[in-house]
């Protein structure tokens, strides 16, 4: 097992913890002061140190820097009978992995030690994430290998060289602005500006000024002349996000820009022109908006010369692994960290969750996890409760399939293939990689066992339960 060093001036507590961890097979050493603990550096190499905060001489907090330097690859769990906020904050800032209050709950301590050992050793099942420097352009690169995403990439390639207006539809957080940027960067306008406007972020008067500019004195507060974004986007691209939120009067002004390539600044008298390419995005159903008279039909058709629909993340779960790799790189850059591992149960939970906030929600979860992780791995305890619920549900489902002792080899193989298909969301290439077989063999096994060519989680789970139930009935 592992070596644990306990540094605590409470001798009774030390003996109790020593006996507890020895029954689990760990090697346990005891010291009653920071200096005595540091003296073990030439005798043992502990994987975990349990360090009391309040002790005679140097406190655990005072000795923490020296302990981390001396045992530089060790996980440290702080314990204390004093529940003050500052001690907790200082311990975590100083690099402690966990902080537990006295009287010690042995279950809580066991969990903390287990987590520390996983962080120290890692696991053969941990997923290694490629760590490489990211350029500014790679931060805006779209990720996806599903048929829907490949189709989007093809459309981008076709429309990039065209001046046609593009309407990008999809739920919030799916990456519509990334699609717009990809079109811009793939076009002849790539050297020109890419300027984004959130049409829902400003009141109408300010939005008009933001789009078209204003003259000095045009309204209260207009102390200088301002150039609008349509003028600034000349020779480039203007991206109108949430375009469905425009008022009818702003829709009329936008229609004129699309038809005539001209506009008048607020308070201005002369017409200005623009050759900016317009790309718009919305998460609403324009057909319903047009039908209800909330959006001009002529503007809708002007915007939707080309339509690109970005699917929600729940419909492209095969891309989650690649997205985690890409987004984790961004999170590391933003947080100045180097988290390079994701535990397998975390990845399973990410794949099971339906992501109502789509890719943006996934990115936020990873940023939070990177910020909170004490080491280089994202573990389940760092995930939000709503995603942790999926881990519990998945574990429960796995428990139902653990009793395989009464099944034949072929039955186990059939169940296992179903479970792997479930884990990969039906992705054949990844299924082959996990099973260690070729695509032709996978196709033969799918045909042999009459498995579905398309992934359906409920069918997989129901088939597994049915298969085991039938076998139990045969053995009765």
N, C-alpha and C positions, 0 to 999 in steps of 0.2 A: 504494500500500500504506500502511503505517503508519510512524510515527516512533518510533524507539527511542533512548533515551539510556542509555549505559553509563557507570557511575561506578565506576572501579576503578583502583588505583594500579599494577596489573600491566599495563605497556604492551603486552607481547607478547600477553597474553590479550585485551586490548581490540582489538588489530588483528585477531586471529583471529576474534573474534566479529563485528567490523565487516564483514569480508569475508564471513563466513557469512551474516549477515542481509541484506547487500546483494545477494547472489546470489538471495535470495528476493524482492527488490524493495522491501525496507524502506529508509527513510531512517535512517541511523545516525549519531549524534553521540557523541563521547567526552569524558569528563572524568576527571581523575585524583585528584580530592578532592571532598569534599562541597561545599565553598564554590565550587569551579569549576563543579560541576554546577548549583548554585543560580543561578550567573551566566547560565545558558542560559535563564532564565525569560522574558527579553525577546526571545529569538531563535526559540525553537521551542516547540511544544506537544506533548510526547511522549505517546503513548498508553501506552507501557510504559517503565519505568525498571528497568534491571538494576543493582543496588546491592551493592557489596562491603561486608562488615562490617568487616574489619580494614584500616584505612588510616592513614597518618600524619595528624596533626591530629585532626579529629573522626572518630570511627568511623561506620560506616553506621548503627549503632543509635542513636548520639547525634544524628546528622543526620536520622534518619527523621521525627521530628515536623515539622521545618522543610520537608523535602522534600514531605511530604504536604500541608502548608499551602500551599506555593508552587505545586505541581502538583496541585491538589485533585481533579482528575478523572482521575488517572493510576493505572495498576496497577503495583505495585512487586514485583519478584522479588529477594529477597536471595540473595547467593552468598557462600560462605566456605569456607576450607580447614580451619577448626576446627570439629569435630563435637561441640560441647558442648550439652547439653540447655538450659541457661539462655539461650543466645543464640537458639536456635530459639523458645523460649517467648516471650522478649522481642520478637523480630521479629514473631511472629504477633499478640501482644497490641498491638504498636505499629501494626498495620494493614497489614503486608505481606501480599501475596496468595499468595506461595509462598516456599519456602526450598530452595535447591539447594546441594549440597556440591561442592567442587572435589576432584579434577579433574572438570571439567564434562563430563557426558554430553550431547552435542548433541541427541540425540533427546529426552532428558528436558527439556532447556531449550526445545526447539521446542514440545513439548507444553505446557509452562508458559506460553510466550508466546502460543500459540494460545488457550489457555483464558483468559488475561488479556484478549486482544483480543475474544473472544466476550463476556466480562463487560463490557468497555468499550463495545462497539458494540451488543451484542445481535444478534439475528438476526430476519429477517422471519418465521421459523418459530416464534420463541419465543412461548409462550402467556402472554398478560397475565392476571394474576389481579386481579380487582377488589379494591381495598384500601379498606376502610371501617371505621369504629369499630364494635366489637361490644359489644352490651349483654349483661348476665348471662343474660337469657332467650334471646338468640340463640345463646349457647354451647351450649344444650341442645336446639336445634332439629334435628329429623330432616331428612335430605336424601335425596331419591330421586324419580325420575320413571318408573321401570319399572312395569309392570303389577302386580307383586307388592307393591311399596311403596305404590302407589296404593290397592291393596286394603286394606293395613294402615291407611292413613289413614282409609279409609271405616269400617273396623271400630272404630277409635278413636272416631270421631264418633258411632257408634251406641251404643257401650257406656259412653261417658263419663258420661252422666246416670244410668246404672243403678248400683245398689249391688252388682251381681253380681261374684263373684270372677273374676279373670282369670289364666290360666296362659299365660305367654309362653315359647315354646320356640325353640331355635336354638343354633347353635354359639357357643363362646366368642368374644367380641369383635364380635358382630354388632350390638350396640346394644340389648339387651333392656331395660336400665334406662332408656334414652331413651324407649322405648315406654311404660314404666310412668309416667314423668314426664309424658309427653304426655297420657296418660289422666287423670292427676291434675289437670294444669293446665287441661284441657278440661272438667272436671267442676264441680259445685257446691261441691266440697270444695277448690277451688283456693286459697282463703284459709287453709285449714288446713294442718297440717304434712305433709310428705312425708318419711317416715323409712325408711331402708334398713337391712336386716340381711343380712350375708353368713353364711348358715347353715353354711358350711364353714370359717369362719375361727376358730371358738371350740370348745373342748371342750364336751361336753354340759352339765356343771354350770354353766359360765360362760354358755353360750348360753341356758339356761333363765332364769338371772338377768337376762341382757340383754333377753330378750323380755318377761318377766313381772314383773321386779323382785324385790327380796328385803327381808326385815325385818332389823333390826339383830340381830347374833348368829346369823343363820341358818346360817352356816358360818364357818370360820376366815378371818379377814380382812374379814368383814362388819361393820365398825365403825360404819357408819351405815345408815340405811334408804335404799334406792334405788328409784326409780320405773322400771318397765320400759317398753320402747318401745311395747308395745301400748297402755299408758295414755297415753304421750306423743303417740301418733298419733291420739288421740280427735278426732273431727270432721275427720280427714284420711285419709291413705293410708299403709299400711305395706307395704313392698316386701320380699319374702323371696327374696333371690337364692340360687341353688344350693339350692333347697328339697329337691331329691332327695337331699341329703347328710344329712338329718335321721335320727336313730336312730328305731327303732320306738316307744320310750317318748315321745320328743319329738313324733312324729307323732300319738300319741294325745292329747297335751295341745293340739296345734294343732287337731286335729279338734274338740275341745270348744269352742275359741274360735270356730271357724267355725259350729258348730251352735248354741251357746248364747250366743255373744257374751260369755263370761265366763271368768275365769281366777283362779288363786290364786297370789300371789307366793311365792317360795321362803321357807320358814319362816313363812309366814302362815297364818292360820286363817279369815279372812273372804274371801268371793268379791268380786272386782271385775269391773266390766263395761267393755266398749269397743264403740264403734260404728265403729272404724277399718275402712276398706275394705281387703281383702287382695288384693294382686297378687303373684303368685309367678313365678319364672323358673327354668328348668333347661336344661342342655345334654345331658341324658341321655335315653334312650328309656324313658319311664315304662311303656309297655306291657310291656317286657321286665322291668323292675323289679317290677311288680305280679305278673307271671307267676311270677317267682322268689321271691316272698314278701318282697322287700326293701322294698317300699313298699305301704302300705295302700290297697286298692282304694277303700274308702269315702272316704278323704282325697283320693285322686286325682280322683274325680268331684266332690268338694266344691270343689277348687281349680280344676278345669277346667270351670266353668260356661260360660266363653267361652275359647276357645283362639286365640292369635295366634302364628303361626309366622314368625320373621324369617329370610329366606333368607340363605345365606352370600354373601359379596362376589363369589365366582367366578361366581355365578348372576345377578348384577346389575351386570356390568361397565359397562353403559351409564351407571351412576350415578357412575363414578369421577371424571369431570371435575368434576361438581358437588360431589362429596365433597372433592376436592382444594381447590376454591375455599373451601369452608366450613372444612375442617380447617387450611388454611394460615392463615386468619384467626385461628384459635385458637392456632396455633403462634406466629404473630407476636406475639399478645397475651402469651403465656406467656414468650417469649424476649425481649420488648421489641425486636422487629426489624420491618423493613418489606420483606420479601421478596415481590416482586410478579410475578416471572416464573418460568416453568418451561420448560426447553428441550424441544423437540418429541420428542427421543429419550427423555428421561425420562418424558414422558407416555405414549409408546408402551410403554415398559418397564412402567410402572405398570398399563397396561391388559392387557399380556400375562401378567403374574404372577398366580398363582392365589390368593394371600393366605390361607394356612392360618390366620393369626391374625385375618383379616377386617378390619373397619373400625378396630379398635384397633391392629392391626399397621400399617395405612396411616398412622394418626395418629402412631404412634411414629417411622416412617420420615421423615415430614415434619418432626416436631419436631427430630429429629437433623440433618436436612438444613439446616433453618433455622439451627440453632445453629452448624453448621460452615461455612455459606456465608459467604465474605468479602464478598460484595456482595449485590445484590438479586435474584439468580437461583439456582435450583436446577439444577445441571448433573449429568451422569451420574456423575462421580467422587465425588459425595456419597452415592450410593446404596450399599446393602449389596451384597456380592459375589453373593449369590443372586439379586438382582434385576438386577444388571449382566449376569449370564449370559443373561438374557432379551433384553437389548439386542444381545449378540453373536449370539444365535440369530436374532433378527429381522433383523440386518444381513446375516447369511449367507443368509437366505431372500430378502431383497431383491436380493442380488447375483445370485441365480438368475434374476431377472426383468429384469435390466438390459439384456440383449441383445435389444432390440426392433426392431432395424433391418430385420429380414426380415419383420416382421408388417404386415398391412394396418391401415388406420386403425380399421376396425371391430373387428379383433382386439385392438388396443391398448386401445380403448375398453372392450371386454368385460373385459379383464384389470384395467384401472384401476378399474372399478366394483367388481369383486370385492375388490380390495385396499382400497378405501375402506370397503366393507361390513365387511371384516375389522377395519380400524382403529377403526371405530365400534361394533364388536360387533353389527353388524346393525341399528343404530338408524337408522330411515329419515329422521327429521328432520335428524339431524346429517349423514347421508350427503348429503342434498339441499343442506345448507348448504355442504359442502366442494365438491361437484360444481357448485354454482351452478345447480341445476335445480329445477323444481317437483316435488311429490310425484306428480302424474299422469304426468309425463314419466319419473320414476324407475320407476314401476310399468310403464310401457310398455317401458322398456329391460330391466327384469328379465324381462318376458314375452318380449321379442324375443330376448334372449340365453339364455333358458331358465335363468335363475339361480334359486337357491333363495330362497324368501321368508324363511326363517329362517337365521340365521347359523350356519355350521359352518366353523371355521377350517381344519380338515383338508381339507374339500371345496374351499375356496377355493384353498389351496396346491396341491392335487392337480390342480384344473382348470387353474391357471396353468401348471404344469409340462407337463400334457398338451397344452394349446393350443400351447405353444412347440415341444414335441417334434414334434407333428403338422406344424407349419409347416416345421420344419427338414427333415423327411422329404420333404415335397412339393418342397422346393427342391433336393434331391439329384439 
